[in-house]
Amino acid sequence: MGSKLTGKPSDKPESAQPSERQATAAEREWQERALRPALEKSPERMREFTTVSGYPIRRLYTPADLAGWDPGRDLGLPGEAPYTRGIHPTMYRGRLWTMRQFAGFGTAEDTNRRFRYLLAEGQTGLSVAFDLPTLMGYDSDHPLSEGEVGKCGVAVSSLADMEALFEGIPLGDVTTSMTINSPAAPIWAMYLAVAEKQGADWKKISGTLQNDILKEYIAQKEYIYPPEPSMRLVVDTIEFSAKHTPRFNPISISGYHIREAGSTAIQELAFTLRDGIEYAEWTLRRGLAFDDFAPRLSFFFNAHNDFFEEIAKYRAARRLWYRAACERFGAKQARSQAMRFHAQTAGCSLTAQQPGNNVVRTAIQAMAAVLGGAQSLHTNSLDEAWALPTQEAATIALRTQQIIAHETGVTNTADPLGGSYFLETLTNEAERGARDYIEKIDAMGGMIPAIERGYPQREIADAAYQYQVAVDRKEKIIVGVNEYVTEEKPIELLQIDDSIARRQAERLRELRANRSNDEVARRLAGLRRAAEGSENMMPHLYEAVKAYATLGDICETLRTVFGTHHEAAIT
Amino acid sequence: MPEKKIRVLIAKPGLDGHDRGAKIIARSLRDAGMEVIYTGLRQTPEMIASAALQEDVDVVGLSILSGAHNTLCPRLMGLLREKGMNDVTVLIGGIIPEADIPALKQAGIAEVFLPGTPTQAIVDFIRQRTAATAQ
């Protein structure tokens, strides 16, 4: 047995390996005295222990792992730089995280009923899932929408649908997150129009647009336009928000989808942070000051199975953002330096087999997000490897968060695991691994050139494939899938039938018959001129949606100006 | 004489962009010695049927997670028949409720592979199936 404390070298990128260190005298003595006899008596279960990301984990972590680690500089105290321990001095003793369950299916009326139910059951924020046609900027009656309307989320083709979605829900009182990216600007314009109609003050409304186009090119692939005009639309919303909706987060810079596409934890961290840097650089070039928009940048991470790796990832994320904000952008305000993030448990970790086990997985993942200091959280439902959740399954998912919040005691103190040799080492290594990737992307000229050469896409595809190989070889065990398999009966699923598409098509016919089509044409022409020039497009989008131009009308107008994006498929 | 390689078209129909599964399967089948063509995203049934004909494939593998399978699959099967491609084996992988599987098979889908399927099971199925149709 050697005295080197790291795992074997592998074909993974250098940044995915822990640094080596020599065992201390005390550790060598312990190895001789206690470890060697124990290993001779019974060897360890595996030659190498790794996280779900394939990251090697050592047998033991001791103070020697933290040589050079300065708690004053690297850990700090809650609510203070570098925010490793969380962004609030009291953390969950003051206020619990927002329990924000992502929901959406069928028509706006169907989803409105689910929203009201979830609010009545104690959910504290709304989160809208849109269907694929909406995500791709097509109306429900477009030929490419066939078979997809209302299936993966709610169908929203115009302001009329948005009004129905929030009927009876006061937008001045709830906070709403909207998972929409390429068409984020027109969808947000619809939301702002509903708020105005309800008499809610734009200065007070609060919520989050996902609006993160970079991760679409990297992982989720719901893009419409090429990168440059897409980035311009994102900056338009950031600028508009800084002026008009000071409590709204115009972007949620998302690692979630990067992880779902199969990345490692360090890749998720690195690509998300580098995306955040890219948005900040573009917004600075628009002429805004960092401290004027950075406080409203929000982040979104996955909560995967590997408990400590995830907690380390969140803590490293805050420290990385603090350092980037100060070192790259000269942030002066604390609010520009403190990373706020939403977390969602890992959809890709859910198994179709033995769905009840998913409640357990989700609970443990949610616990990691809470121990990592999340500001808001979505917990997945047990049936989501099959379909969108039933109301019963969605209720258990919400109850899971309530149990963590009120029964487990993990909320009683800030950063309960701070100071653990293991966790602090993992946090340091996650930060270093992410910095290596970020430097590589800097050297490529930023995230857009990196995307154009397929760099993050290829890194993720490689990691996804390696994980699948490990599962196929049973090097990674998934309970109920490649071990502990039993015969099962099908479970009850939410059914979305195709009558929804017909109802949507009928509604669109009525809308087009009843709106002023002259007014729509005028507003779309104004939008087109704005898109061809360089002014902020938000005011034009706002006027267009108020005239009941459909999402399809608007996105088609922008397609004719900007063109569309096509990727070279990487396998 | 070297054995003729099995030719597979991996296709991603519909608007969904979740391509993790499609890419993993493409790579696994290639590693198993098959000739794999991946269409990329957002293919209509018409585009997939044309590609299948043009590439003269033995197998079409569809990756669908969006719930659009009941619309897209029967249409693709109709188009393949119109083009005289009655021998091509069509497989689906993805998120498919079990209740939908009998109708999909009735429409001519050879097999539906659900989440958690080992890649080797798909390789084995394709080898057996193409060996059977070659006879």
Boltz contact constraints between the chains, C-beta under 6 A:
constraints:
  - contact:
      token1: [A, 132]
      token2: [B, 15]
      max_distance: 6.0
  - contact:
      token1: [A, 132]
      token2: [B, 16]
      max_distance: 6.0
  - contact:
      token1: [A, 132]
      token2: [B, 66]
      max_distance: 6.0
  - contact:
      token1: [A, 136]
      token2: [B, 15]
      max_distance: 6.0
  - contact:
      token1: [A, 146]
      token2: [B, 71]
      max_distance: 6.0
  - contact:
      token1: [A, 147]
      token2: [B, 68]
      max_distance: 6.0
  - contact:
      token1: [A, 147]
      token2: [B, 71]
      max_distance: 6.0
  - contact:
      token1: [A, 147]
      token2: [B, 72]
      max_distance: 6.0
  - contact:
      token1: [A, 148]
      token2: [B, 15]
      max_distance: 6.0
  - contact:
      token1: [A, 148]
      token2: [B, 66]
      max_distance: 6.0
  - contact:
      token1: [A, 148]
      token2: [B, 68]
      max_distance: 6.0
  - contact:
      token1: [A, 151]
      token2: [B, 66]
      max_distance: 6.0
  - contact:
      token1: [A, 151]
      token2: [B, 67]
      max_distance: 6.0
  - contact:
      token1: [A, 152]
      token2: [B, 66]
      max_distance: 6.0
  - contact:
      token1: [A, 220]
      token2: [B, 17]
      max_distance: 6.0
  - contact:
      token1: [A, 221]
      token2: [B, 17]
      max_distance: 6.0
  - contact:
      token1: [A, 221]
      token2: [B, 41]
      max_distance: 6.0
  - contact:
      token1: [A, 222]
      token2: [B, 17]
      max_distance: 6.0
  - contact:
      token1: [A, 261]
      token2: [B, 20]
      max_distance: 6.0
  - contact:
      token1: [A, 262]
      token2: [B, 20]
      max_distance: 6.0
  - contact:
      token1: [A, 351]
      token2: [B, 116]
      max_distance: 6.0
  - contact:
      token1: [A, 352]
      token2: [B, 114]
      max_distance: 6.0
  - contact:
      token1: [A, 352]
      token2: [B, 115]
      max_distance: 6.0
  - contact:
      token1: [A, 352]
      token2: [B, 116]
      max_distance: 6.0
  - contact:
      token1: [A, 353]
      token2: [B, 116]
      max_distance: 6.0
  - contact:
      token1: [A, 385]
      token2: [B, 115]
      max_distance: 6.0
  - contact:
      token1: [A, 386]
      token2: [B, 97]
      max_distance: 6.0
  - contact:
      token1: [A, 387]
      token2: [B, 97]
      max_distance: 6.0
  - contact:
      token1: [A, 461]
      token2: [B, 23]
      max_distance: 6.0
  - contact:
      token1: [A, 464]
      token2: [B, 20]
      max_distance: 6.0
  - contact:
      token1: [A, 464]
      token2: [B, 24]
      max_distance: 6.0
  - contact:
      token1: [A, 465]
      token2: [B, 24]
      max_distance: 6.0
  - contact:
      token1: [A, 465]
      token2: [B, 27]
      max_distance: 6.0
  - contact:
      token1: [A, 468]
      token2: [B, 24]
      max_distance: 6.0
  - contact:
      token1: [A, 472]
      token2: [B, 118]
      max_distance: 6.0
  - contact:
      token1: [A, 472]
      token2: [B, 119]
      max_distance: 6.0
  - contact:
      token1: [A, 481]
      token2: [B, 116]
      max_distance: 6.0
  - contact:
      token1: [A, 490]
      token2: [B, 98]
      max_distance: 6.0
  - contact:
      token1: [A, 493]
      token2: [B, 97]
      max_distance: 6.0
  - contact:
      token1: [A, 569]
      token2: [B, 38]
      max_distance: 6.0
  - contact:
      token1: [A, 569]
      token2: [B, 40]
      max_distance: 6.0
  - contact:
      token1: [A, 571]
      token2: [B, 23]
      max_distance: 6.0
  - contact:
      token1: [A, 571]
      token2: [B, 26]
      max_distance: 6.0
  - contact:
      token1: [A, 571]
      token2: [B, 27]
      max_distance: 6.0
  - contact:
      token1: [A, 571]
      token2: [B, 38]
      max_distance: 6.0
